[in-house]
Amino acid sequence: MKIQKEHIVNYNKKGIENHNQNFDFLANKLTNQGNDVNAIVSKLADFQVAIPSWALGAGGTRFGRFSFFGEPSNLEQKIEDIGVLHSLTQTAGAVSLHIPWDIPSDYNAIKEKANALDIKFDAVNSNTFQDQKDASESYKYGSLSNTSQAVREQAIQHNLDVIKIGDKLGSKALTVWLADGSCFPGQNNFQTAFQNTQDSLIDIYKGLPNDWKMLVEYKPYEPNFYSTVIQDWGASLMLANGCGDKAYTLVDLGHHLPNSNIEQIVSILQLKGKLGGFHFNDSKYGDDDLTVGSIKPYALFLIFNELVYGMQNNPQNPDLAWMIDASHNVKDPLEDLIQSLEAIQEAYAKALLIDQAALKAAQIDNDVVKCQEILQGAYRTDVRPLLEKARLERGGALSPIQAYRALDVRNSLIKERGKNTVATGL
């Protein structure tokens, strides 16, 4: 399915007058406060977030999975769904593939389809947390950290194969996430597991093309509940530094113990030039993988405050890879992803409103109250007209969710694909 531009234009006609009034009011207010509104809208229009190929189908838990039907059954259909998201939001201009779930059968055809929908290939993701069909070795007791050299070599080769696949598509980064760890005390020797992981990552790093990055993800627990080999950002940073200049830490917002100060982590990694990218989601209790901004929107805003500061003041840090990594157990996957994209853009827009010079001056003066007022003044601003303007300028929908429903996208997908298709991934 492909949404035609004229359908979006016709949909926008119904709300354009109201949008213009809201935008003009907000633009005048922000301009009077010293903001360059056109520059903010331009940054929002340019900001693109990758959609993971595994997130286009219904999510689920180990207890059950409930489909919304019309799911994409192959990579071509997944890219078509991302095309739907991008046509409505104009912020979903990339796809992040997970291998071996989504190995292209025809690389040229896949690239042509993605190009026609204005979609690029972001970081490719390896999978050593599941045993693959016909694999000679099992990852039951770990992959890159395993005590068995044969298992480690299989996991290393898989990552090297993933790099080759991504290189054919134009990707420029490999994301490595490990489920490696232990469930019980004494099960693993911590030092041996960590050193095996470092040595394995170095072997993978040697296979990176010169213009690629390696992104090392971390997680404090799950699926192992006593220890995780790469348990936090410090472990990830040590491993990245042990590999070389092209290796960086990847921050997943759900991969932290409760009440962790993620914005501080982000800030220090940028200062050291080692923040590689993001997996966006939200959580209440742990790694819940909920819709971005649905639980802790202020925390997301504070993270973006540090990101905006870092992008302006830390040239030693590379351009970041942005990706959503959320599950949608009871929502239409495409609606959930639209909501996540909106939340990300909203947090970014509010962070762009912060007067960084005034904030810096207040910090130097130890004016704690003023610091809080500056942050919360930006956070309390309704920036949705700015997001609408950014979408309009790129040909997107004023309200992507409303347009999605008005155009009856899900039923169109069901008619096209049927009710029994199941997407690989979540």
VOPAGU-2260 file (C-alpha; in pm, 1 decimal, decimal comma):
REM VOPAGU-2260
SITE   aa  ch    i         X         Y         Z
SITE  MET   A    0       0,0       0,0       0,0
SITE  LYS   A    1     115,0     351,4     -79,1
SITE  ILE   A    2     -61,0     670,2      33,6
SITE  GLN   A    3     -93,3     915,5    -253,5
SITE  LYS   A    4      11,6    1276,2    -196,2
SITE  GLU   A    5    -323,3    1409,5    -311,0
SITE  HIS   A    6    -495,9    1211,0     -34,4
SITE  ILE   A    7    -283,4    1387,9     226,8
SITE  VAL   A    8    -336,5    1726,2      59,1
SITE  ASN   A    9    -711,7    1675,2      61,2
SITE  TYR   A   10    -705,4    1564,7     424,3
SITE  ASN   A   11    -500,5    1870,5     526,9
SITE  LYS   A   12    -746,0    2112,1     368,5
SITE  LYS   A   13    -991,1    2044,2     651,3
SITE  GLY   A   14    -754,6    2168,3     920,2
SITE  ILE   A   15    -524,0    2413,0     746,1
SITE  GLU   A   16    -705,2    2728,5     860,6
SITE  ASN   A   17    -698,6    2621,9    1225,0
SITE  HIS   A   18    -332,2    2525,4    1192,7
SITE  ASN   A   19    -238,9    2861,5    1042,7
SITE  GLN   A   20    -405,3    3046,0    1328,5
SITE  ASN   A   21    -232,5    2830,9    1592,9
SITE  PHE   A   22     104,8    2849,9    1421,0
SITE  ASP   A   23      93,5    3226,8    1373,7
SITE  PHE   A   24       4,6    3278,3    1740,0
SITE  LEU   A   25     285,5    3050,9    1861,3
SITE  ALA   A   26     538,9    3183,0    1610,0
SITE  ASN   A   27     478,1    3541,8    1720,5
SITE  LYS   A   28     512,8    3446,3    2085,4
SITE  LEU   A   29     835,3    3251,5    2029,3
SITE  THR   A   30     983,2    3519,8    1806,5
SITE  ASN   A   31     920,5    3780,3    2075,2
SITE  GLN   A   32    1109,7    3553,9    2315,3
SITE  GLY   A   33    1409,6    3557,9    2082,3
SITE  ASN   A   34    1361,6    3224,6    1903,5
SITE  ASP   A   35    1431,6    3170,1    1534,2
SITE  VAL   A   36    1110,0    2987,2    1447,7
SITE  ASN   A   37    1207,4    2911,1    1088,2
SITE  ALA   A   38    1532,2    2750,3    1205,0
SITE  ILE   A   39    1345,4    2535,2    1458,2
SITE  VAL   A   40    1093,8    2419,6    1197,9
SITE  SER   A   41    1378,7    2338,7     960,1
SITE  LYS   A   42    1554,2    2125,8    1224,1
SITE  LEU   A   43    1231,7    1940,7    1297,4
SITE  ALA   A   44    1174,4    1876,6     927,1
SITE  ASP   A   45    1526,1    1736,1     889,1
SITE  PHE   A   46    1509,1    1511,6    1197,0
SITE  GLN   A   47    1458,5    1150,0    1092,1
SITE  VAL   A   48    1408,3     842,8    1311,6
SITE  ALA   A   49    1464,9     486,2    1191,4
SITE  ILE   A   50    1186,3     232,2    1220,3
SITE  PRO   A   51    1300,7    -118,7    1318,1
SITE  SER   A   52    1196,2    -384,5    1070,1
SITE  TRP   A   53    1074,0    -606,3    1354,6
SITE  ALA   A   54     823,6    -351,7    1488,1
SITE  LEU   A   55     570,9    -349,9    1202,1
SITE  GLY   A   56     377,7    -646,3    1337,6
SITE  ALA   A   57     186,1    -691,5    1661,1
SITE  GLY   A   58     392,6    -713,5    1975,6
SITE  GLY   A   59     333,6    -959,5    2254,4
SITE  THR   A   60     460,8   -1123,4    2568,0
SITE  ARG   A   61     553,6   -1479,5    2655,5
SITE  PHE   A   62     188,3   -1521,2    2752,6
SITE  GLY   A   63      27,4   -1420,6    2427,0
SITE  ARG   A   64      25,9   -1220,6    2106,5
SITE  PHE   A   65    -281,3   -1056,9    1954,5
SITE  SER   A   66    -267,4    -947,3    1592,4
SITE  PHE   A   67    -425,0    -641,2    1435,8
SITE  PHE   A   68    -423,9    -831,1    1104,6
SITE  GLY   A   69    -282,0    -716,5     774,6
SITE  GLU   A   70      69,7    -759,0     911,5
SITE  PRO   A   71     364,4    -746,4     668,7
SITE  SER   A   72     484,5   -1098,4     597,2
SITE  ASN   A   73     809,7   -1008,8     422,8
SITE  LEU   A   74    1068,2    -733,0     408,7
SITE  GLU   A   75     912,0    -569,5     103,5
SITE  GLN   A   76     582,9    -523,6     287,5
SITE  LYS   A   77     760,4    -395,2     598,2
SITE  ILE   A   78     928,1    -124,6     393,0
SITE  GLU   A   79     589,5     -40,4     241,4
SITE  ASP   A   80     450,9       6,8     593,4
SITE  ILE   A   81     740,4     234,7     682,2
SITE  GLY   A   82     658,5     421,9     363,2
SITE  VAL   A   83     307,0     475,9     500,0
SITE  LEU   A   84     451,9     608,2     825,1
SITE  HIS   A   85     693,0     836,1     643,1
SITE  SER   A   86     431,8     973,7     405,3
SITE  LEU   A   87     214,7    1075,5     702,0
SITE  THR   A   88     480,0    1192,6     949,1
SITE  GLN   A   89     775,1    1282,4     724,6
SITE  THR   A   90    1002,0    1175,5    1012,7
SITE  ALA   A   91    1036,0     800,1     947,7
SITE  GLY   A   92    1289,8     819,5     667,5
SITE  ALA   A   93    1498,7     515,5     760,8
SITE  VAL   A   94    1470,1     144,6     837,6
SITE  SER   A   95    1686,7     -56,4    1075,7
SITE  LEU   A   96    1707,2    -423,4     975,4
SITE  HIS   A   97    1740,5    -713,2    1215,3
SITE  ILE   A   98    1931,1   -1010,7    1077,3
SITE  PRO   A   99    1848,6   -1293,9    1017,5
SITE  TRP   A  100    1480,9   -1196,2    1044,9
SITE  ASP   A  101    1500,9    -964,9     744,8
SITE  ILE   A  102    1767,9   -1072,8     499,5
SITE  PRO   A  103    1683,1    -933,3     153,4
SITE  SER   A  104    1623,2   -1191,7    -116,1
SITE  ASP   A  105    1687,8    -933,4    -389,9
SITE  TYR   A  106    1913,1    -648,3    -278,6
SITE  ASN   A  107    1856,9    -431,1    -584,9
SITE  ALA   A  108    1479,7    -466,1    -562,5
SITE  ILE   A  109    1479,8    -380,5    -191,3
SITE  LYS   A  110    1699,3     -75,9    -247,4
SITE  GLU   A  111    1477,6      41,8    -532,7
SITE  LYS   A  112    1163,4       4,8    -319,5
SITE  ALA   A  113    1319,2     190,0     -27,2
SITE  ASN   A  114    1451,7     464,8    -252,3
SITE  ALA   A  115    1110,5     511,5    -414,6
SITE  LEU   A  116     965,6     569,2     -65,9
SITE  ASP   A  117    1252,8     801,6      39,4
SITE  ILE   A  118    1374,5     551,4     299,0
SITE  LYS   A  119    1740,3     493,7     385,8
SITE  PHE   A  120    1900,1     197,4     560,1
SITE  ASP   A  121    2011,8     278,7     911,2
SITE  ALA   A  122    2213,4      55,1    1147,1
SITE  VAL   A  123    2182,3    -320,3    1095,1
SITE  ASN   A  124    2130,0    -537,3    1401,9
SITE  SER   A  125    2274,8    -881,0    1468,6
SITE  ASN   A  126    2090,6   -1153,9    1657,6
SITE  THR   A  127    2285,3   -1388,2    1881,7
SITE  PHE   A  128    2019,1   -1409,9    2150,2
SITE  GLN   A  129    1828,7   -1685,4    1968,2
SITE  ASP   A  130    1942,7   -2011,2    1815,3
SITE  GLN   A  131    1903,4   -1998,8    1438,8
SITE  LYS   A  132    1780,5   -2278,0    1214,6
SITE  ASP   A  133    2053,9   -2523,8    1114,7
SITE  ALA   A  134    2312,9   -2352,6    1336,1
SITE  SER   A  135    2580,9   -2590,7    1457,1
SITE  GLU   A  136    2621,2   -2422,0    1797,2
SITE  SER   A  137    2373,5   -2299,8    2060,4
SITE  TYR   A  138    2362,5   -1961,8    2236,6
SITE  LYS   A  139    2189,3   -2107,7    2542,6
SITE  TYR   A  140    2484,5   -2011,0    2763,1
SITE  GLY   A  141    2592,7   -1699,7    2578,4
SITE  SER   A  142    2734,9   -1595,4    2244,2
SITE  LEU   A  143    3031,8   -1357,7    2228,1
SITE  SER   A  144    3109,4   -1433,9    2594,3
SITE  ASN   A  145    3062,6   -1810,6    2577,6
SITE  THR   A  146    3322,7   -2039,3    2729,2
SITE  SER   A  147    3318,5   -2235,5    2403,1
SITE  GLN   A  148    3544,8   -2099,1    2131,3
SITE  ALA   A  149    3326,7   -2262,9    1866,3
SITE  VAL   A  150    3019,7   -2073,0    1989,3
SITE  ARG   A  151    3210,4   -1745,7    1999,0
SITE  GLU   A  152    3341,4   -1797,5    1647,7
SITE  GLN   A  153    2988,9   -1867,5    1519,1
SITE  ALA   A  154    2860,4   -1546,4    1682,1
SITE  ILE   A  155    3152,3   -1345,8    1544,9
SITE  GLN   A  156    3092,8   -1477,9    1194,6
SITE  HIS   A  157    2722,9   -1392,2    1217,4
SITE  ASN   A  158    2809,5   -1031,1    1297,8
SITE  LEU   A  159    3057,2   -1018,3    1009,6
SITE  ASP   A  160    2785,2   -1153,7     779,6
SITE  VAL   A  161    2546,4    -884,7     903,9
SITE  ILE   A  162    2804,5    -618,3     817,8
SITE  LYS   A  163    2826,7    -753,7     462,7
SITE  ILE   A  164    2447,8    -746,9     428,3
SITE  GLY   A  165    2429,3    -389,7     556,0
SITE  ASP   A  166    2713,1    -280,4     331,1
SITE  LYS   A  167    2522,7    -399,1      24,9
SITE  LEU   A  168    2226,9    -182,1     129,7
SITE  GLY   A  169    2418,3     133,7     214,5
SITE  SER   A  170    2403,1     103,5     592,6
SITE  LYS   A  171    2690,2     254,0     790,1
SITE  ALA   A  172    2659,3      97,8    1136,3
SITE  LEU   A  173    2630,9    -233,0    1319,9
SITE  THR   A  174    2438,7    -258,2    1647,5
SITE  VAL   A  175    2544,1    -536,9    1883,0
SITE  TRP   A  176    2314,6    -633,3    2170,4
SITE  LEU   A  177    2392,0    -940,0    2379,1
SITE  ALA   A  178    2162,2   -1146,0    2598,3
SITE  ASP   A  179    2477,2   -1297,1    2751,4
SITE  GLY   A  180    2485,8   -1328,2    3128,6
SITE  SER   A  181    2398,1   -1565,4    3410,5
SITE  CYS   A  182    2088,9   -1656,3    3608,0
SITE  PHE   A  183    2264,3   -1786,3    3921,1
SITE  PRO   A  184    2568,5   -1696,3    4134,1
SITE  GLY   A  185    2877,1   -1888,4    4035,9
SITE  GLN   A  186    2741,1   -1975,8    3692,4
SITE  ASN   A  187    2992,3   -1749,3    3514,5
SITE  ASN   A  188    3332,1   -1609,0    3588,7
SITE  PHE   A  189    3265,7   -1237,5    3542,3
SITE  GLN   A  190    3616,9   -1152,5    3423,4
SITE  THR   A  191    3634,2   -1438,9    3174,8
SITE  ALA   A  192    3292,9   -1352,5    3029,0
SITE  PHE   A  193    3386,9    -986,3    2991,1
SITE  GLN   A  194    3726,5   -1060,6    2836,5
SITE  ASN   A  195    3574,1   -1310,8    2592,3
SITE  THR   A  196    3323,6   -1043,2    2489,8
SITE  GLN   A  197    3597,7    -785,0    2440,9
SITE  ASP   A  198    3806,6   -1021,1    2228,7
SITE  SER   A  199    3503,3   -1118,7    2019,5
SITE  LEU   A  200    3402,9    -755,4    1961,7
SITE  ILE   A  201    3758,0    -674,1    1851,6
SITE  ASP   A  202    3737,4    -950,9    1590,0
SITE  ILE   A  203    3405,9    -807,5    1465,5
SITE  TYR   A  204    3546,4    -454,1    1471,0
SITE  LYS   A  205    3826,2    -562,0    1236,7
SITE  GLY   A  206    3559,1    -642,7     977,5
SITE  LEU   A  207    3402,3    -294,4     982,6
SITE  PRO   A  208    3437,2     -88,5     662,8
SITE  ASN   A  209    3634,4     231,6     716,3
SITE  ASP   A  210    3324,6     453,7     716,5
SITE  TRP   A  211    3120,8     233,9     953,1
SITE  LYS   A  212    3048,8     252,8    1325,7
SITE  MET   A  213    2993,1     -21,9    1581,4
SITE  LEU   A  214    2723,0      53,4    1840,1
SITE  VAL   A  215    2751,3    -145,8    2164,2
SITE  GLU   A  216    2421,0    -172,8    2350,6
SITE  TYR   A  217    2385,2    -251,8    2721,3
SITE  LYS   A  218    2114,3    -383,2    2952,2
SITE  PRO   A  219    2112,7    -446,1    3330,6
SITE  TYR   A  220    1901,5    -762,6    3326,4
SITE  GLU   A  221    1679,5    -990,7    3115,3
SITE  PRO   A  222    1684,2   -1254,9    2986,9
SITE  ASN   A  223    1945,7   -1330,7    3253,7
SITE  PHE   A  224    1857,6   -1211,6    3602,1
SITE  TYR   A  225    2172,4   -1248,0    3810,5
SITE  SER   A  226    2425,4   -1083,9    3581,6
SITE  THR   A  227    2449,4    -934,8    3235,0
SITE  VAL   A  228    2787,4    -917,2    3064,8
SITE  ILE   A  229    2728,9    -565,1    2925,7
SITE  GLN   A  230    2519,0    -441,6    3215,1
SITE  ASP   A  231    2554,8     -62,8    3195,3
SITE  TRP   A  232    2697,0     230,3    3001,3
SITE  GLY   A  233    3032,7     199,6    3174,1
SITE  ALA   A  234    3077,6    -159,0    3056,3
SITE  SER   A  235    2967,3     -59,4    2705,8
SITE  LEU   A  236    3208,1     234,1    2703,3
SITE  MET   A  237    3499,0      16,0    2816,4
SITE  LEU   A  238    3424,8    -236,5    2542,4
SITE  ALA   A  239    3390,1      37,0    2280,0
SITE  ASN   A  240    3718,4     196,2    2386,8
SITE  GLY   A  241    3880,7    -145,5    2375,2
SITE  CYS   A  242    3776,5    -183,7    2010,8
SITE  GLY   A  243    3875,3     153,7    1868,9
SITE  ASP   A  244    3764,2     495,8    1748,4
SITE  LYS   A  245    3475,5     359,8    1537,8
SITE  ALA   A  246    3302,8     190,4    1833,6
SITE  TYR   A  247    3044,2     375,7    2042,9
SITE  THR   A  248    2785,3     323,6    2315,7
SITE  LEU   A  249    2418,5     288,5    2221,5
SITE  VAL   A  250    2157,8     401,1    2475,3
SITE  ASP   A  251    1823,3     222,0    2493,2
SITE  LEU   A  252    1592,2     424,2    2717,9
SITE  GLY   A  253    1447,4     107,7    2872,8
SITE  HIS   A  254    1783,6     -49,9    2951,1
SITE  HIS   A  255    1839,6     111,5    3289,6
SITE  LEU   A  256    1759,5      33,0    3648,5
SITE  PRO   A  257    1465,6     235,1    3791,5
SITE  ASN   A  258    1527,3     609,2    3833,8
SITE  SER   A  259    1861,1     608,5    3653,0
SITE  ASN   A  260    1967,3     956,3    3540,8
SITE  ILE   A  261    1975,4     884,1    3168,4
SITE  GLU   A  262    2025,3    1248,0    3073,0
SITE  GLN   A  263    2349,6    1255,8    3272,8
SITE  ILE   A  264    2470,3     938,7    3099,1
SITE  VAL   A  265    2392,9    1093,9    2761,5
SITE  SER   A  266    2575,9    1414,3    2848,9
SITE  ILE   A  267    2898,0    1244,9    2963,9
SITE  LEU   A  268    2907,4    1011,2    2664,6
SITE  GLN   A  269    2876,9    1308,9    2430,0
SITE  LEU   A  270    3152,2    1492,3    2617,4
SITE  LYS   A  271    3378,9    1191,7    2562,0
SITE  GLY   A  272    3271,4    1162,4    2196,8
SITE  LYS   A  273    3132,2     813,4    2252,3
SITE  LEU   A  274    2754,0     841,9    2218,5
SITE  GLY   A  275    2660,6     651,4    1904,9
SITE  GLY   A  276    2284,0     639,0    1902,1
SITE  PHE   A  277    1948,9     579,5    2064,7
SITE  HIS   A  278    1673,5     323,0    2094,2
SITE  PHE   A  279    1363,8     518,8    2194,7
SITE  ASN   A  280    1087,2     371,2    2411,7
SITE  ASP   A  281     932,0     428,1    2754,6
SITE  SER   A  282     881,7     229,4    3072,6
SITE  LYS   A  283     709,4     219,8    3409,8
SITE  TYR   A  284     885,1     -68,5    3581,5
SITE  GLY   A  285    1170,6    -198,3    3365,8
SITE  ASP   A  286    1236,9    -265,3    3001,5
SITE  ASP   A  287     868,4    -229,6    2919,6
SITE  ASP   A  288     925,9    -104,9    2560,9
SITE  LEU   A  289     618,3     117,1    2579,1
SITE  THR   A  290     524,6     396,9    2338,0
SITE  VAL   A  291     781,1     677,8    2353,1
SITE  GLY   A  292     671,5     955,7    2586,8
SITE  SER   A  293     369,0     766,6    2717,8
SITE  ILE   A  294     497,2     737,2    3076,3
SITE  LYS   A  295     784,4     981,3    3134,7
SITE  PRO   A  296     757,6    1266,9    2884,5
SITE  TYR   A  297     947,4    1512,9    3106,8
SITE  ALA   A  298    1239,0    1269,7    3135,7
SITE  LEU   A  299    1244,8    1244,0    2756,5
SITE  PHE   A  300    1253,0    1623,7    2734,2
SITE  LEU   A  301    1545,3    1641,6    2979,0
SITE  ILE   A  302    1734,8    1388,6    2769,4
SITE  PHE   A  303    1677,3    1599,5    2459,4
SITE  ASN   A  304    1796,9    1906,6    2646,3
SITE  GLU   A  305    2132,8    1733,8    2689,8
SITE  LEU   A  306    2128,1    1608,3    2331,8
SITE  VAL   A  307    2067,8    1956,2    2191,3
SITE  TYR   A  308    2345,1    2098,6    2408,3
SITE  GLY   A  309    2578,4    1818,7    2302,2
SITE  MET   A  310    2501,3    1856,3    1933,0
SITE  GLN   A  311    2585,4    2226,3    1963,6
SITE  ASN   A  312    2892,7    2196,1    2185,4
SITE  ASN   A  313    3048,4    1852,5    2133,3
SITE  PRO   A  314    3185,3    1832,7    1777,6
SITE  GLN   A  315    3398,3    1539,3    1892,9
SITE  ASN   A  316    3081,7    1327,0    1902,6
SITE  PRO   A  317    2955,9    1186,4    1570,2
SITE  ASP   A  318    2609,6    1228,6    1421,8
SITE  LEU   A  319    2373,3    1007,1    1616,7
SITE  ALA   A  320    2168,6     709,4    1499,6
SITE  TRP   A  321    1805,7     745,3    1610,2
SITE  MET   A  322    1572,8     445,1    1623,8
SITE  ILE   A  323    1249,1     342,1    1791,3
SITE  ASP   A  324    1258,6      12,7    1981,8
SITE  ALA   A  325     912,7     -32,3    2127,6
SITE  SER   A  326     653,5    -306,0    2154,5
SITE  HIS   A  327     282,7    -249,3    2097,9
SITE  ASN   A  328      99,5    -536,7    2258,0
SITE  VAL   A  329    -251,1    -390,6    2245,1
SITE  LYS   A  330    -217,5    -118,8    1979,8
SITE  ASP   A  331    -218,6    -105,6    1604,4
SITE  PRO   A  332     161,1    -114,4    1541,8
SITE  LEU   A  333     152,0     171,0    1292,4
SITE  GLU   A  334     -53,1     393,9    1520,9
SITE  ASP   A  335     184,5     320,3    1806,2
SITE  LEU   A  336     485,8     411,0    1592,6
SITE  ILE   A  337     317,8     734,8    1482,0
SITE  GLN   A  338     261,3     827,0    1846,8
SITE  SER   A  339     627,0     751,9    1925,1
SITE  LEU   A  340     748,9     964,2    1635,4
SITE  GLU   A  341     528,5    1251,0    1751,8
SITE  ALA   A  342     660,1    1225,8    2109,0
SITE  ILE   A  343    1021,9    1228,9    1992,9
SITE  GLN   A  344     965,2    1533,6    1773,5
SITE  GLU   A  345     778,4    1712,0    2051,5
SITE  ALA   A  346    1059,4    1656,5    2303,4
SITE  TYR   A  347    1314,9    1773,2    2048,1
SITE  ALA   A  348    1114,1    2085,2    1965,3
SITE  LYS   A  349    1077,6    2181,0    2330,7
SITE  ALA   A  350    1450,0    2129,9    2388,1
SITE  LEU   A  351    1523,5    2361,4    2095,2
SITE  LEU   A  352    1328,0    2635,1    2275,4
SITE  ILE   A  353    1561,5    2633,3    2575,3
SITE  ASP   A  354    1773,4    2946,6    2595,5
SITE  GLN   A  355    2104,2    2768,4    2650,0
SITE  ALA   A  356    2293,1    3093,3    2710,6
SITE  ALA   A  357    2048,0    3205,9    2978,8
SITE  LEU   A  358    2055,4    2858,8    3134,4
SITE  LYS   A  359    2435,4    2863,5    3142,4
SITE  ALA   A  360    2436,7    3206,1    3308,3
SITE  ALA   A  361    2185,4    3090,8    3569,9
SITE  GLN   A  362    2397,5    2782,3    3638,6
SITE  ILE   A  363    2710,0    2994,0    3686,8
SITE  ASP   A  364    2517,8    3221,1    3925,2
SITE  ASN   A  365    2381,3    2915,6    4110,3
SITE  ASP   A  366    2030,6    3051,7    4049,6
SITE  VAL   A  367    1854,9    2719,4    4093,3
SITE  VAL   A  368    1505,3    2863,2    4064,9
SITE  LYS   A  369    1582,0    3035,8    3735,3
SITE  CYS   A  370    1736,2    2717,6    3595,0
SITE  GLN   A  371    1415,2    2531,8    3670,3
SITE  GLU   A  372    1199,9    2810,6    3528,0
SITE  ILE   A  373    1395,5    2811,4    3201,0
SITE  LEU   A  374    1357,6    2435,8    3155,8
SITE  GLN   A  375     993,9    2416,3    3257,4
SITE  GLY   A  376     902,3    2722,6    3053,4
SITE  ALA   A  377    1016,8    2539,6    2741,5
SITE  TYR   A  378     855,7    2212,6    2850,6
SITE  ARG   A  379     515,7    2372,6    2912,7
SITE  THR   A  380     503,6    2523,2    2562,9
SITE  ASP   A  381     257,7    2355,3    2325,6
SITE  VAL   A  382     487,0    2296,7    2028,5
SITE  ARG   A  383     246,0    2092,6    1818,6
SITE  PRO   A  384     193,8    2375,2    1565,5
SITE  LEU   A  385     569,9    2366,3    1499,0
SITE  LEU   A  386     553,6    1992,6    1430,5
SITE  GLU   A  387     256,1    2043,4    1200,9
SITE  LYS   A  388     440,9    2314,5    1007,6
SITE  ALA   A  389     746,9    2089,7     967,5
SITE  ARG   A  390     528,8    1808,4     831,6
SITE  LEU   A  391     340,0    2040,6     599,9
SITE  GLU   A  392     658,8    2175,9     447,9
SITE  ARG   A  393     764,2    1819,6     359,1
SITE  GLY   A  394     420,7    1709,4     238,1
SITE  GLY   A  395     307,2    1523,4     549,5
SITE  ALA   A  396     -21,8    1519,1     735,1
SITE  LEU   A  397    -126,8    1781,2     987,9
SITE  SER   A  398    -237,2    1504,6    1223,9
SITE  PRO   A  399     -83,5    1169,5    1121,4
SITE  ILE   A  400    -302,6     959,3    1352,1
SITE  GLN   A  401    -623,1    1123,1    1234,0
SITE  ALA   A  402    -512,3    1095,4     871,5
SITE  TYR   A  403    -420,8     728,2     920,7
SITE  ARG   A  404    -771,0     658,2    1047,4
SITE  ALA   A  405    -946,3     881,9     796,7
SITE  LEU   A  406    -766,5     701,5     511,9
SITE  ASP   A  407    -863,1     365,7     669,3
SITE  VAL   A  408    -510,0     233,3     632,7
SITE  ARG   A  409    -540,6     -75,2     854,7
SITE  ASN   A  410    -849,0    -206,1     674,2
SITE  SER   A  411    -677,7    -143,0     341,4
SITE  LEU   A  412    -382,8    -351,8     459,4
SITE  ILE   A  413    -615,8    -629,8     574,1
SITE  LYS   A  414    -788,0    -632,8     235,5
SITE  GLU   A  415    -451,1    -646,0      63,2
SITE  ARG   A  416    -280,6    -904,7     286,1
SITE  GLY   A  417    -553,3   -1087,2     473,4
SITE  LYS   A  418    -592,6   -1163,9     842,4
SITE  ASN   A  419    -350,8   -1451,6     878,6
SITE  THR   A  420     -17,8   -1286,3     796,2
SITE  VAL   A  421     239,4   -1268,8    1075,8
SITE  ALA   A  422     540,8   -1041,7    1083,3
SITE  THR   A  423     879,5   -1167,4    1197,0
SITE  GLY   A  424    1024,2    -993,1    1499,0
SITE  LEU   A  425     831,9    -888,3    1810,2
